[in-house]
Amino acid sequence: MSVGQTIKHKTQALKGLVTERVGRTTRNRRLQRQGRTDRVSGNLKQAGDKVKGAFRH
């Protein structure tokens, strides 16, 4: 698990959170859905990296 990958996944999750909140504020369901997808995807990638790291050590 490289630092670059970690930053990339955390950025994706944060971007998703912001997009989801903007969608909620503007009542735009497409933005909400897109933000939720990015947030969940980023979090899953982070979890996958943690599992990989646990098995490497």
VENVEN-V249791 format. One record per residue. N is the residue number from 0. PHI is phi in degrees with one decimal (999 if undefined). NEAR is the number of other C-alpha atoms within 10 Angstrom. D_FIRST is the distance of its C-alpha to the first C-alpha in Angstrom with 1 decimal. Layout:
<<N:PHI:NEAR:D_FIRST> <N:PHI:NEAR:D_FIRST>>
This chain:
<<0:999:13:0.0> <1:-89.3:9:3.8> <2:-64.5:7:6.7> <3:-61.2:8:8.4> <4:-65.4:13:6.7> <5:-60.9:16:7.1> <6:-63.5:12:10.5> <7:-61.3:15:11.4> <8:-70.6:21:11.1> <9:-67.0:16:12.9> <10:-64.5:15:15.4> <11:-63.0:21:16.1> <12:-65.4:24:16.9> <13:-66.8:17:19.0> <14:-60.7:17:20.8> <15:-63.6:24:21.6> <16:-62.5:20:23.0> <17:-64.2:18:25.2> <18:-62.2:22:26.3> <19:-63.3:24:27.3> <20:-65.5:17:29.3> <21:-63.7:15:31.0> <22:-61.5:19:31.9> <23:-65.1:16:33.3> <24:-63.8:10:35.3> <25:-90.9:11:36.8> <26:59.0:11:37.2> <27:-102.9:13:35.4> <28:-65.6:12:34.1> <29:-63.1:13:32.2> <30:-65.4:19:30.1> <31:-59.7:22:29.6> <32:-64.5:16:28.4> <33:-63.8:15:26.1> <34:-64.5:25:24.6> <35:-62.2:21:24.1> <36:-62.8:18:22.4> <37:-62.9:23:19.9> <38:-63.7:23:19.4> <39:-65.7:15:18.9> <40:-62.6:16:16.7> <41:-62.2:22:14.3> <42:-66.6:17:14.5> <43:-66.4:14:13.9> <44:-64.7:18:10.8> <45:-63.3:20:9.5> <46:-63.7:13:11.0> <47:-61.9:13:9.6> <48:-64.7:16:6.0> <49:-64.6:14:7.8> <50:-65.5:12:9.8> <51:-60.5:12:7.5> <52:-64.9:12:6.3> <53:-66.7:9:10.1> <54:-81.5:7:11.3> <55:-76.4:8:9.6> <56:-92.1:5:11.4>>
